[in-house]
Amino acid sequence: MGTGSALKSGRKNGVIVPEQPGKSAIEVRGVRKVFGTGESQVAALDTVSVSIRENEFFTLLGPSGCGKTTLLRLIAGFDFPSAGEILLHGQDIAPLPPFKRPVNTVFQNYALFPHMTVAENIGFGLEMLGKPKAEVKARVAEMLKLVKMEALSGRRTSQISGGQQQRVALARALAPQPKVLLLDEPLSALDFKLRKEMQIELKRLQHETGITFIFVTHDQEEALTMSDRIAVMSSGRILQVGTPWDIYDKPAERFVADFIGETNFLTAAITGMANGKARATLKSGATIDATVAEGFQPKDNATVVVRPEHAKLTSGKGDLSGTVENIVYFGTDTHIHVRLDSSEAFTVRQQNTRSAGCGFERGDKVGISIGNDAAQVLRD
Amino acid sequence: MASAEEVAKEAERRDIRDRWLLSAPALIIIFLAATGPLLIVVIYSFLTPGPYGDVVWKFSTDGWLSVLMQRDIFDDTLAFADAHLSIFWRSAKLSFMTTIFTLFFGFPTAYFIATRPARQREIWLFLITIPFWTNLLIRTFAIQEVIRNEGIVNTVLIKLGIISQPIQMMFTDFALMVGMTYVYLPLMVLPLYASMEKIDFRLVEAGYDLYANRFQVLRRVIIPLVKPGIIAGSILVFIPALGAYVTPRVLGGSKNMMLGNLIELQFGQGRNWPLGSALSISLMAIVMVALLFYVRSAGRQGGTHG
C-alpha cells in the first residue's frame, strides 16, 4: 500500500523503535481514524505508528478519549482505519472483517452471550471456525481448567459473579488460540481486591499461553505492574512507548510525567551536554546533571522532572531551598510539600520508620538535594 | 376479652372482605364485558335458529353438529361435510402465511430501526404506527386501488408496455396476502423492535470477533436474543389474522372466504345464529390453543434465563 511508505517519515521523533521484520506481532503504520464529516470531524487517532512484539504484554495507557479504545477496535476489526496499515505478522489486516482476523477480544463488560451456558460461550469461537465437536469439547475443558471454572461450565452467564464472568470472557477469547488477544479495560468493572487478583491471573495466563496481549487501561498503576511495555496516549497520539521503568523514570513529555505517578516540574536552563546527560541550571542557581528525553532538541529553557521519592529533604543547604508548607502522612511514607524560594511547588516523599517522625515541621526552612540520577529533561 | 388469636382471625376476615370489596368493580366489568357475552354465545350455540335470524328457545345440538356435518334436506340424515373444515384450514393456513410474511418483512425493518441513533428511532417508529390512525376499511380499499385491474400497478405496467392485459390480482389469495401482511405488519414490527432495542450490540461484535460471519451472527446471536419478540409478534399477528373479516371481504371476494366471513354469514344472510355461535367458540378454542403454546414457550424462556 502506498500510504504506509508515505507515512513512515511521519513517525514522531524517533519514539518508535524499529523492529526486525517478522519479530513484531502487530505493526501499526501511520494509522488515522477520523469520525464524522465536514465541520464536526474529529480525529480519534492522529497518525499513530507502533510495533508490538510477539509474546508481549503491551499496554495502551491514557485518559478516556485519548484514542486507545479506537486503536484496539481497529486492530480487532470493528472499525476500519481512515488511513494507514495494520500488519499482523507482516500481513495487512486492516481491510479484513473481524471474523477473518486471528485476533480475539475481551470486552469491557465481557459481552458474554446470555442465551448460552459458560461452556457454550467458551466453545463458540471454535465452533464457528468449524472445529470437530470432540476437539471443541476437549478445548473447552482445557480452557475451563485454565481459568478454574470447571465447576460452573453448565451455568448460564447471568448466574455467575462478575469475577467469574471475567474468567469466562478470558477463556472464550483464548479458546480459539488467537495470535493476539485484545483486552479493553477488562478489570474496570471489578472491585479493588478482585482486580488485584485478576491482574496476577492475567499475567499468569499470558505467560502460560504465550499469546501477545494488548491491554487497554486508564489506570497507570495497573499499566506499570502488568506490562512488558506501555504506550502512553493522549489526544489521538502515542506520546511514548517503553518499559514501565522507562515510562516512569524517563518520561519524554510533560503529559507522560504528569499522568503517571507524581512529579515535580522545574524550569531550568540547559547549559551544556556531556556523556549523554544535560547540565541543567535550576532557578535556585544550582546545577544538576539530568538524563535527556528521547528526541530532545537542545534549547535554552527546558522542563526538568524529579520524582518526589528521588529527592531528599535536608535541614542544611541543598540544590533547592524553600519552606515546608504541608506534611501529609501516608502510612508507608510521608509527603512533604515545599514552597521553593523561586515560588515553584515541590513535593518530597520520605520513607517512614516506626521510631521517629519525619523530622520536619510546617514553616521550616529546608534544603532539597536532588540525587545524581534523579532528574530527567523533557523534550517539550 | 378476645384472645389474640381471635383478634388475628377477625383481622384476617376483614382483610378478605376488603379485598373482595375493592376488586368488585373490576370483577363486575370482567363479567359484564367478557364472561357475560361469552356465556350468551355459548347458550345460543345450543338453541334452534329462528326463521328470520335470532333464536328460538328450544334446545338443539344442531348448531354444533353443523360445524362439521351437514343435514340432508330430504332424509334428515347427518353426513360429514368438509366445507367448514376447509375454511378453518384455509384461515389457519393464510394466517400462518401472514405471520411468516410479516416476520420476513418485519424483522429487517425492526432491526433497521433498532440500529438507528436513539433520536431517529422515534421517527421511524412513528412512521410505522401511522397506518393505525386510518380506519382499517379505508386502508384495505387503498390496497384495492393499487392492485385492482384498473389500479395503479396494472395501469403503470400497461403504460410501460410490459403487459398488454391487466393482471388479475383482486379476489385472489395474492391480494389477500398483500392486504393482510400490510395490515398486520406493525403488530409484528413493534414487539420485534422492543426485543431488539434491548440487545447489547457488543454481543454482535463479540460474535464477529469469535469468527461468526454475518449469517452465523444472525442465527446464533441475534435470533435467540429476539426470540421473545418473535413469539409475541407471531401471536399478535396470527390471532387477529385468524378472525380477519374486513380484509378477506374486500380483497378476497366471496370465493375466498375466511373464518370471520363465515361467522358473519351465519349471523347475516345464513340466519343460523346457533351455527355462528358454535363457529365463534371453535375459533376461540383454536386461539386458546395458540395462546397456551405461547404461554408455555414464554414460561420456558423465563425459566432458562432466570
Boltz contact constraints between the chains, C-beta under 6 A:
constraints:
  - contact:
      token1: [A, 78]
      token2: [B, 205]
      max_distance: 6.0
  - contact:
      token1: [A, 98]
      token2: [B, 208]
      max_distance: 6.0
  - contact:
      token1: [A, 98]
      token2: [B, 209]
      max_distance: 6.0
  - contact:
      token1: [A, 99]
      token2: [B, 208]
      max_distance: 6.0
  - contact:
      token1: [A, 99]
      token2: [B, 211]
      max_distance: 6.0
  - contact:
      token1: [A, 99]
      token2: [B, 212]
      max_distance: 6.0
  - contact:
      token1: [A, 99]
      token2: [B, 213]
      max_distance: 6.0
  - contact:
      token1: [A, 104]
      token2: [B, 209]
      max_distance: 6.0
  - contact:
      token1: [A, 105]
      token2: [B, 209]
      max_distance: 6.0
  - contact:
      token1: [A, 107]
      token2: [B, 202]
      max_distance: 6.0
  - contact:
      token1: [A, 111]
      token2: [B, 202]
      max_distance: 6.0
  - contact:
      token1: [A, 111]
      token2: [B, 203]
      max_distance: 6.0
  - contact:
      token1: [A, 111]
      token2: [B, 206]
      max_distance: 6.0
  - contact:
      token1: [A, 115]
      token2: [B, 224]
      max_distance: 6.0
  - contact:
      token1: [A, 124]
      token2: [B, 210]
      max_distance: 6.0
  - contact:
      token1: [A, 125]
      token2: [B, 210]
      max_distance: 6.0
  - contact:
      token1: [A, 125]
      token2: [B, 211]
      max_distance: 6.0
  - contact:
      token1: [A, 128]
      token2: [B, 210]
      max_distance: 6.0
  - contact:
      token1: [A, 128]
      token2: [B, 211]
      max_distance: 6.0
  - contact:
      token1: [A, 128]
      token2: [B, 212]
      max_distance: 6.0
  - contact:
      token1: [A, 128]
      token2: [B, 216]
      max_distance: 6.0
  - contact:
      token1: [A, 129]
      token2: [B, 211]
      max_distance: 6.0
